[in-house]
Each structure stands twice: as C-alpha cells, then as structure tokens.
C-alpha cells in the first residue's frame, strides 16, 4: 500500500501534463499522481470506490467531454468527494471563470505561468501548500 498522498491531475494537454508531473516530482512533496485526461475520466476515477480519494485535485478548466467547471460542481455534489481540495490550474484569467469557479466550490484558482521555470515553481508551491501546510478535513 502506498502511503504517499495522492494528487489527481486532470489535464488534457500532453505538454502541460509532462510539465506538471515534472514539477511535482521536483517538489519537496513526496506524492503519487493519477492522471485523468478529460472531465469524464476524472469523475470515473473519483467516484470509483476502488480508488483512493485524492488529497488534492488539480483541475484544468478547459477540458474535452466535460468542462472543468462541471467536474467541480459534480465533485462538490457528492458526499465522497465534497471536501477534497480542488485547485483550478488553468490558462484562463477571465474574471467570470474565476468567479464561477469560486461560486462552485473551488478552493483555489491558479493561472498557469507561461515561463517554464515559473510553471515548475508555481505548481511545486501549490502541491507543497495543499499537501504539507494545509490542514485536511480527513
């Protein structure tokens, strides 16, 4: 059994997925990462009782098959997942996206940096905060 905290990364862009995995590997956090490539795949993972509940969901907003905002709403609607921290990690900086995400229960909204090193540092800090500093309800 793996005692490392689990992050569910929901990302459809293969380049962003690789960057995120690299950032998490280089961070001070020892964690496992499961990857879902669209909203439906994310919900299937989260609602499958055979899977562990992640300590953190890193959710892209613009996903195929089901948008990130709808995924967030469904996460918050289910008893099994409603307290899981969800961080929107997205390229959007639209005020309406930010408001809609917080209104739907997002714990945080982080814009993906365009610079490679800033991206790595940003995501490492997000993981460190949510997995090492934040006090979980579990």
C-alpha atoms as a printed R data frame, in Angstrom:
    type eleno elety resid chain resno       x      y       z
1   ATOM     1    CA   UNK     A     1   0.000  0.000   0.000
2   ATOM     2    CA   UNK     A     2   1.254  3.451  -0.929
3   ATOM     3    CA   UNK     A     3   1.339  5.900   1.991
4   ATOM     4    CA   UNK     A     4   2.178  8.887  -0.195
5   ATOM     5    CA   UNK     A     5  -0.595 11.453  -0.624
6   ATOM     6    CA   UNK     A     6  -2.395 11.165  -3.945
7   ATOM     7    CA   UNK     A     7  -2.943 14.036  -6.368
8   ATOM     8    CA   UNK     A     8  -5.432 13.680  -9.204
9   ATOM     9    CA   UNK     A     9  -4.172 15.752 -12.122
10  ATOM    10    CA   UNK     A    10  -6.922 16.484 -14.650
11  ATOM    11    CA   UNK     A    11  -5.160 17.754 -17.757
12  ATOM    12    CA   UNK     A    12  -5.851 17.192 -21.455
13  ATOM    13    CA   UNK     A    13  -2.738 18.899 -22.842
14  ATOM    14    CA   UNK     A    14   0.139 16.370 -23.056
15  ATOM    15    CA   UNK     A    15   2.793 19.089 -22.702
16  ATOM    16    CA   UNK     A    16   1.141 20.538 -19.594
17  ATOM    17    CA   UNK     A    17   0.773 17.027 -18.190
18  ATOM    18    CA   UNK     A    18   4.509 16.392 -18.591
19  ATOM    19    CA   UNK     A    19   5.357 19.765 -17.048
20  ATOM    20    CA   UNK     A    20   3.045 19.135 -14.111
21  ATOM    21    CA   UNK     A    21   4.475 15.674 -13.483
22  ATOM    22    CA   UNK     A    22   7.990 17.089 -13.622
23  ATOM    23    CA   UNK     A    23   7.110 19.911 -11.228
24  ATOM    24    CA   UNK     A    24   5.529 17.509  -8.755
25  ATOM    25    CA   UNK     A    25   8.489 15.146  -8.945
26  ATOM    26    CA   UNK     A    26  10.910 18.013  -8.256
27  ATOM    27    CA   UNK     A    27   8.850 19.477  -5.406
28  ATOM    28    CA   UNK     A    28   9.521 18.860  -1.730
29  ATOM    29    CA   UNK     A    29   6.327 16.801  -1.593
30  ATOM    30    CA   UNK     A    30   6.553 13.043  -1.858
31  ATOM    31    CA   UNK     A    31   3.302 12.157  -3.622
32  ATOM    32    CA   UNK     A    32   1.654  9.836  -6.080
33  ATOM    33    CA   UNK     A    33  -0.105 11.247  -9.109
34  ATOM    34    CA   UNK     A    34  -3.050  9.822 -11.025
35  ATOM    35    CA   UNK     A    35  -3.851 11.498 -14.340
36  ATOM    36    CA   UNK     A    36  -7.227 11.959 -15.999
37  ATOM    37    CA   UNK     A    37  -7.301 13.441 -19.500
38  ATOM    38    CA   UNK     A    38 -10.854 14.767 -19.521
39  ATOM    39    CA   UNK     A    39 -13.726 15.526 -17.181
40  ATOM    40    CA   UNK     A    40 -15.495 12.201 -17.594
41  ATOM    41    CA   UNK     A    41 -12.308 10.265 -16.834
42  ATOM    42    CA   UNK     A    42 -11.773 12.413 -13.727
43  ATOM    43    CA   UNK     A    43 -15.241 11.689 -12.367
44  ATOM    44    CA   UNK     A    44 -14.928  7.986 -13.141
45  ATOM    45    CA   UNK     A    45 -11.729  7.908 -11.093
46  ATOM    46    CA   UNK     A    46 -13.168  9.941  -8.219
47  ATOM    47    CA   UNK     A    47 -16.440  8.056  -7.932
48  ATOM    48    CA   UNK     A    48 -14.959  4.563  -8.230
49  ATOM    49    CA   UNK     A    49 -14.905  3.292  -4.652
50  ATOM    50    CA   UNK     A    50 -11.993  1.007  -5.545
51  ATOM    51    CA   UNK     A    51  -9.815  4.109  -5.989
52  ATOM    52    CA   UNK     A    52  -8.437  6.097  -3.061
53  ATOM    53    CA   UNK     A    53  -9.762  9.583  -2.551
54  ATOM    54    CA   UNK     A    54  -7.038 12.051  -3.561
55  ATOM    55    CA   UNK     A    55  -5.641 14.591  -1.137
56  ATOM    56    CA   UNK     A    56  -5.796 17.179  -3.922
57  ATOM    57    CA   UNK     A    57  -7.378 17.588  -7.354
58  ATOM    58    CA   UNK     A    58  -5.526 19.805  -9.833
59  ATOM    59    CA   UNK     A    59  -8.223 20.599 -12.369
60  ATOM    60    CA   UNK     A    60  -7.879 22.288 -15.742
61  ATOM    61    CA   UNK     A    61 -10.851 24.435 -16.718
62  ATOM    62    CA   UNK     A    62 -10.942 23.777 -20.457
63  ATOM    63    CA   UNK     A    63 -11.351 20.027 -20.855
64  ATOM    64    CA   UNK     A    64 -12.868 17.811 -23.537
65  ATOM    65    CA   UNK     A    65 -16.078 15.831 -22.956
66  ATOM    66    CA   UNK     A    66 -16.895 17.731 -19.754
67  ATOM    67    CA   UNK     A    67 -15.616 21.157 -18.778
68  ATOM    68    CA   UNK     A    68 -13.705 21.669 -15.543
69  ATOM    69    CA   UNK     A    69 -16.470 23.796 -14.024
70  ATOM    70    CA   UNK     A    70 -18.979 20.964 -14.428
71  ATOM    71    CA   UNK     A    71 -16.469 18.495 -12.950
72  ATOM    72    CA   UNK     A    72 -16.048 20.811  -9.969
73  ATOM    73    CA   UNK     A    73 -19.813 21.045  -9.437
74  ATOM    74    CA   UNK     A    74 -20.148 17.260  -9.501
75  ATOM    75    CA   UNK     A    75 -17.232 16.830  -7.094
76  ATOM    76    CA   UNK     A    76 -18.942 19.183  -4.647
77  ATOM    77    CA   UNK     A    77 -22.329 17.462  -5.068
78  ATOM    78    CA   UNK     A    78 -21.088 14.025  -3.937
79  ATOM    79    CA   UNK     A    79 -20.576 13.078  -0.298
80  ATOM    80    CA   UNK     A    80 -17.459 11.042  -1.149
81  ATOM    81    CA   UNK     A    81 -15.640 13.994  -2.733
82  ATOM    82    CA   UNK     A    82 -17.179 17.223  -1.478
83  ATOM    83    CA   UNK     A    83 -14.339 18.018   0.949
84  ATOM    84    CA   UNK     A    84 -11.454 17.164  -1.379
85  ATOM    85    CA   UNK     A    85  -9.428 20.314  -2.097
86  ATOM    86    CA   UNK     A    86  -9.816 21.324  -5.735
87  ATOM    87    CA   UNK     A    87  -7.382 23.783  -7.274
88  ATOM    88    CA   UNK     A    88  -8.211 25.087 -10.727
89  ATOM    89    CA   UNK     A    89  -4.880 25.155 -12.531
90  ATOM    90    CA   UNK     A    90  -5.649 26.756 -15.846
91  ATOM    91    CA   UNK     A    91  -4.525 29.187 -18.511
92  ATOM    92    CA   UNK     A    92  -7.704 31.271 -18.121
93  ATOM    93    CA   UNK     A    93  -7.580 34.599 -16.366
94  ATOM    94    CA   UNK     A    94 -11.144 35.623 -17.198
95  ATOM    95    CA   UNK     A    95 -12.822 37.237 -14.171
96  ATOM    96    CA   UNK     A    96 -16.039 35.330 -14.954
97  ATOM    97    CA   UNK     A    97 -14.171 31.996 -14.882
98  ATOM    98    CA   UNK     A    98 -12.601 32.875 -11.543
99  ATOM    99    CA   UNK     A    99 -15.939 33.895 -10.002
100 ATOM   100    CA   UNK     A   100 -17.781 30.865 -11.399
101 ATOM   101    CA   UNK     A   101 -15.156 28.516 -10.006
102 ATOM   102    CA   UNK     A   102 -15.232 30.009  -6.525
103 ATOM   103    CA   UNK     A   103 -19.037 30.121  -6.588
104 ATOM   104    CA   UNK     A   104 -18.981 26.408  -7.466
105 ATOM   105    CA   UNK     A   105 -16.701 25.458  -4.587
106 ATOM   106    CA   UNK     A   106 -13.118 25.782  -5.831
107 ATOM   107    CA   UNK     A   107 -10.559 26.014  -3.052
108 ATOM   108    CA   UNK     A   108  -8.133 27.961  -5.202
109 ATOM   109    CA   UNK     A   109  -7.693 29.325  -8.723
110 ATOM   110    CA   UNK     A   110  -4.156 29.444 -10.111
111 ATOM   111    CA   UNK     A   111  -3.231 30.697 -13.555
112 ATOM   112    CA   UNK     A   112  -0.609 28.564 -15.306
113 ATOM   113    CA   UNK     A   113   2.559 30.596 -15.814
114 ATOM   114    CA   UNK     A   114   3.831 30.765 -19.386
115 ATOM   115    CA   UNK     A   115   7.501 30.652 -18.374
116 ATOM   116    CA   UNK     A   116   8.871 27.110 -17.954
117 ATOM   117    CA   UNK     A   117  10.705 27.712 -14.657
118 ATOM   118    CA   UNK     A   118   7.845 29.760 -13.216
119 ATOM   119    CA   UNK     A   119   5.435 26.941 -14.120
120 ATOM   120    CA   UNK     A   120   7.574 24.374 -12.295
121 ATOM   121    CA   UNK     A   121   7.955 26.612  -9.242
122 ATOM   122    CA   UNK     A   122   4.277 27.564  -9.123
123 ATOM   123    CA   UNK     A   123   2.960 24.032  -9.243
124 ATOM   124    CA   UNK     A   124   5.533 22.838  -6.708
125 ATOM   125    CA   UNK     A   125   4.349 25.581  -4.322
126 ATOM   126    CA   UNK     A   126   0.701 24.649  -4.865
127 ATOM   127    CA   UNK     A   127   1.424 20.993  -4.036
128 ATOM   128    CA   UNK     A   128   3.558 21.917  -1.032
129 ATOM   129    CA   UNK     A   129   0.836 24.142   0.384
130 ATOM   130    CA   UNK     A   130  -2.048 21.721  -0.079
131 ATOM   131    CA   UNK     A   131  -0.174 18.575   0.961
132 ATOM   132    CA   UNK     A   132   2.228 19.860   3.626
133 ATOM   133    CA   UNK     A   133   0.819 23.063   5.154
134 ATOM   134    CA   UNK     A   134  -2.962 22.929   4.682
135 ATOM   135    CA   UNK     A   135  -4.856 21.082   7.414
136 ATOM   136    CA   UNK     A   136  -7.059 18.469   5.771
137 ATOM   137    CA   UNK     A   137 -10.533 17.522   6.983
138 ATOM   138    CA   UNK     A   138  -9.649 13.819   6.716
